[in-house]
């Protein structure tokens, strides 16, 4: 059961900006991962998305089992790719704490 690859506009632009060698490695990784995405996927902390590794780059994806689609959300160097997701997780944690304080007092 092979999944179909789909790309967000942001991911397309990010891939186009990379050097040819990096582009080829990322495409190769994605082609390998669509056969059984769960074998290669790791959860992105604080998010509903998953990630694949391609050398020093990370590919953030949304795996849609009901439609058999792997949607590529973002492609970036490992040093920068998680910043947005970390900020979102921090914001959600702070919001939960505020709600709990209001409920307690």
Secondary structure as GFF3:
##gff-version 3
##sequence-region A 1 105
A	DSSP	beta_strand	4	7	.	.	.	ID=ss1
A	DSSP	alpha_helix	9	17	.	.	.	ID=ss2
A	DSSP	alpha_helix	20	33	.	.	.	ID=ss3
A	DSSP	alpha_helix	37	40	.	.	.	ID=ss4
A	DSSP	beta_strand	42	43	.	.	.	ID=ss5
A	DSSP	beta_strand	50	54	.	.	.	ID=ss6
A	DSSP	beta_strand	57	64	.	.	.	ID=ss7
A	DSSP	beta_strand	69	77	.	.	.	ID=ss8
A	DSSP	alpha_helix	83	104	.	.	.	ID=ss9
###
